[in-house]
Amino acid sequence: MALEQLDADLWVADGPVAVDLLVVPYPTRMTVVRLADGGLWVASPVPTPVEVLDALRELGPVRHLVSPTPRHHWRLESWHALFPDAALWSCRTGPFTLGDKRLPATVLTDEAPAAWAGQLDQAVYRGRGFEETTFLHRASRTLLVEDIVQSHRPSVGRPLLNGLIRFGNVQAPGGVPRDIRAISRRGARAWVERVLSWDFDRLVMAHGPVVATGARAYVERAFAWALR
Ligand SMILES: [Fe+2]
């Protein structure tokens, strides 16, 4: 659960393995970007040991706590208590939102706010009752996604679980979860066309391994159904 540096101003830290309603265990990950002013931007913060918090504090002040997907909105709560001065940012919350919807967060749009414009670009994936924001960290040419692309490895001796992962369309090397895919093909197409206009080679997913290189081809493959 240590802080892992991926690039000059980009880190990830894995959180606990969570279990969803269908008893599928899935890894969780947060992303940390150090902005030009030295402040830290933290997306989908996870529960972390105190050593990780200490390591973070050495990198700079935590200024932004971001929930790019409504399903991670609840994760802002404890970090808001830890870093009360940090600004909160969230996707529009909807029926998928878990936990407290009353946090004083600013809603993310397709336009980067002044706080990180020119450093992080953003694109909202829109469907009925669901929005998730994807970011491009320009300096490291890294795409940051949460739930809309996932990759889960099959487990030995667990055929039922592996069947669920396959059915969910998220078996390694990964894909767009069946439920999110069902929300809006048009929204998916608009999203992927915008994202493919960006310059990136690495992909960080909240639920899956880091794709260190070749991320453009990975996204094209995962979204082939929407581009057809
Ligand atoms: Fe998630």
Residues whose N, C-alpha, C, O or C-beta is under 5 A from the ligand:
A	BS01	LIG	R71 D147
